[in-house]
Amino acid sequence: MTPVPEVLPMNVHSNGRGHLKLAYSIRSLRLRNGLSQRQLALRMSVPRTYVSKIENEKATPTLSSLERLARALEVSVPDLLSGGERNRQEEVRELMEDQFVAEVLPYLSQLNGMQMSSILAQVRDLTVRPRRTA
């Protein structure tokens, strides 16, 4: 059985904003990598419930858990704490350098809400969900 990592209780006296940002950051980066909580937990060698508690602000990870989280999510600890904002900016920059995206971008403003929603859903499916290979 996997040992349960040390869990620090949430500080009920704090305003919670730092915890909320960390929980959101972890969930966001996990989903961006197409990982379930179970897959992330396996990468970290911790129980799935530990990942759930962190994402739901029931527990605050220790420094060693933050390091394992960052490694499992393929980011640095500062990126993890900042919500992966630097990585997001790099992704946008790389995306804008793509010739196809550069050609399509001028037409996006001409789409109605339903068309935009449909395209975003398709792009999300392609980027968030892991592709099955034959």
Summary of the structure (lengths in Angstrom):
residues: 134
radius of gyration: 17.8
end to end distance: 33.5
largest distance: 55.4
contacts: 321
relative contact order: 0.13
helix: 65%
strand: 3%
